[in-house]
Amino acid sequence: MSGNADQDAARPARPSRRKLMLYAPLAVAGVGGLGFWAMLRGLGDGSFNPRGVPSALIGKTAPEFSLPGVEGLDLPPLSSPDLLTFDRPIVVNFWASWCVPCIVEHPQLMALHRQGVPVLGINYKDRAPDARNFLTRHGNPFTRLGADFPGRTAIDWGVYGVPESYVLDRRGVIRWRWAGPITPEVMSESIVPLIRSLGRA
């Protein structure tokens, strides 16, 4: 009798089936979360990275839109006909004051502005006072600025999230898209060469 008791004591306790059933959904959720994180990080060949997903608008004219200006800013509003008024390549940038990566890319937008590239802004789901404070603090690179508070224009453009930028040629055709902050590398390797080539076209 005592021998059996000793064996039972030495045998590791097995988790009950009920406990396993409780932990199973957590495990599934954890694996799913890791998979989603991996897709966003662009692991493997990068095919799941939103930056690498080609926009359906590439090679097409921009969707029609008409946005009011940001209240309290001395900047003209923005609508789709305005994209054709510059007779040169332009950059359209979706941004918001609450967007931390927008701060990262802002020096690049300022550099484009100093180089004479028209940068047209679409302020996404933002409060006017916050947008004004952002531009006061970091500088204003925008020639025109529209307020997309409902986010409808961003949906029509297929925006994944801010910041997101597009390069359009002088005919208003979208030639390039970048989801995420514009870094100095993206500037030097993609945007500047493309704008130069489109300017010669």
C-alpha positions, 0 to 999 in steps of 0.5 A: 500500500505504501509503495503505491502511495510513494509511486503516486507521490513521485508521479508528476501531476497532470494538468486537468483537461479543463485547464487545457481547454481554458489555455487553448484559446489563449495559445491560439490567440498568441500564435495568431498575434505573432503571425500578424506581427510578422506580417506587419514587420515584413518578415520573409520576402516582405510580401505582407509588408503594407509598404510593399503592397502595390497600390491599385492607384499606381498608373491612374489619376488620383480619386476625386475629392474636395477637402476644406482647409485646416481651420486657423491656418493660412493655407489654401484647401485641397481638392483633386483639381489642385493636383494639376495646377503645378505643371511638375511632379508633386508629393501628396502626404497623409499625416496627423499631429498624433502620429509619431512617425510623422515627426520622423519624416517631417524633416524630409518633407521640409527638405522637399519644400526647400527644393521647390517640390510642391508638397500637398498635405491631407491632415487625417482625423486630426483636431485643427488646434493640434494640426496648427501646433504641429506645424508651428513646432516642426515647420510647414512644408505644405503648399496646400492642406486639406482636412480629412477629418472623417477619413473618407479621402484616405479610404478612397486613396487606399491609405493603410495609415499615416504617414503615407505619401504619393508622388504624382506626375504633372498630369496627376497620375500616381507614380509611387506610393510609400506607406510609413515615414519617409526616411533620408534613405527613402528620400535619396534612393526613391523620391528624389530620383523619381521626381527628377526623372518625372520632371524630365518627362 
